[in-house]
Amino acid sequence: MSNEMIYPPEIAKRIGRSQAFVESALRAGTFPVGKAIQSEDSGRWFYIVPRAEFEAWITGKLPSIQLNDLMNRLAEVFDKFIPVY
């Protein structure tokens, strides 16, 4: 199994959302694969999304998660973190 990662900019392009949306979902723990970890020293966020898991999810090989349900859940979380002007 590969240790290759996929990062928020590419994920955002693949799912048709912004990078901020993807990062917010990873930070909140609502993205179906991967996670975000914040450095205690610098406060910087690091995003860990294994490419193989992402590809399994995006191609429907993770049957417990439906894309429309995910997008709705992510939109709810995103709206809480990013104010709309």
Secondary structure, 3 states (H helix, E strand, C coil): CCCCECCHHHHHHHHCCCHHHHHHHHHHCCCCCCEEEECCCCCCEEEECEHHHHHHHHCCCCCCCCHHHHHHHHHHHHHHHCCCC
